[in-house]
Amino acid sequence: MRTAIKKAIGSTVEDLIKNGVKTSFTEKELKELGIEIPDVEMDAKEIQEIREKIKLSQSVFAKVLNVSSSSVRQWEQGKRTPTGSTKVLLELLKKNPNILNYRIESTSQHKQA
């Protein structure tokens, strides 16, 4: 396939994915079209800034992310780094700090359920 055509198709597929259109491309096929899914890189300072921006203590932040308080503390100290889907959650929180607000309920709402 010619390079110009490949770039045009890659750009179209990327736009489709970004706009929520379901596709069935494999990672190999996406790579061939010049589309890569980047790794999430986040350092200790960024994690702390995310938590402080949404104004949560380490323990509440841990509960919202469904991880231990110890994990959050170690991430912020640079002793450990988050893994797997937690890195993606942190990236989403960085882009939209209110995305997990639904995880925090008032006790009156909880009692009504």
Helices and strands as residue ranges (DSSP letters): H 3-18, H 27-32, H 44-53, H 58-65, H 69-76, H 84-95, G 101-103, H 107-112
